[in-house]
């Protein structure tokens, strides 16, 4: 609890201070989706496949998915889920479920974005082939570090988030600041997400 409050206050303080401390090393070398997805092939939100089961780490999800079909869910339009003991994302379940979330995220600007997440339970976020945020095991709500992510070219990048909720409360939130923007981070907006069905 103390860690959680400290992390929360740190994010709030740094946001208010207008100069988020870059706690993490910058992530560089993101590769744009190649080819870029055709505009008429894209649908809003991120695609998601759910796997019902008891997970203790996101590292268990790929092996699990190899042998099970999973269930397609309604697309996730925004990663702003802070639902207490309610439904986990669009899964129709409140506990014991993993989500394999895939699609694209669009960076319109060249420069250094700041990306952060709050999660409960595990998350493993990869963008443009690079690991951005990992907090893979069971935990109460907590924030990641503020991760500087260098974008060399505007466009769509492959987005892949593994997530699971073991029991009780569930949170998945994704925040960013565009290059040069200071102040509090915003939820990554819906128009920055897309997927091909
Ligand atoms: Ca939980």
Boltz pocket constraint, residues with backbone or C-beta under 6 A from the ligand:
constraints:
  - pocket:
      binder: B
      contacts: [[A, 120], [A, 121], [A, 139], [A, 165], [A, 166], [A, 167], [A, 168], [A, 169], [A, 170]]
      max_distance: 6.0
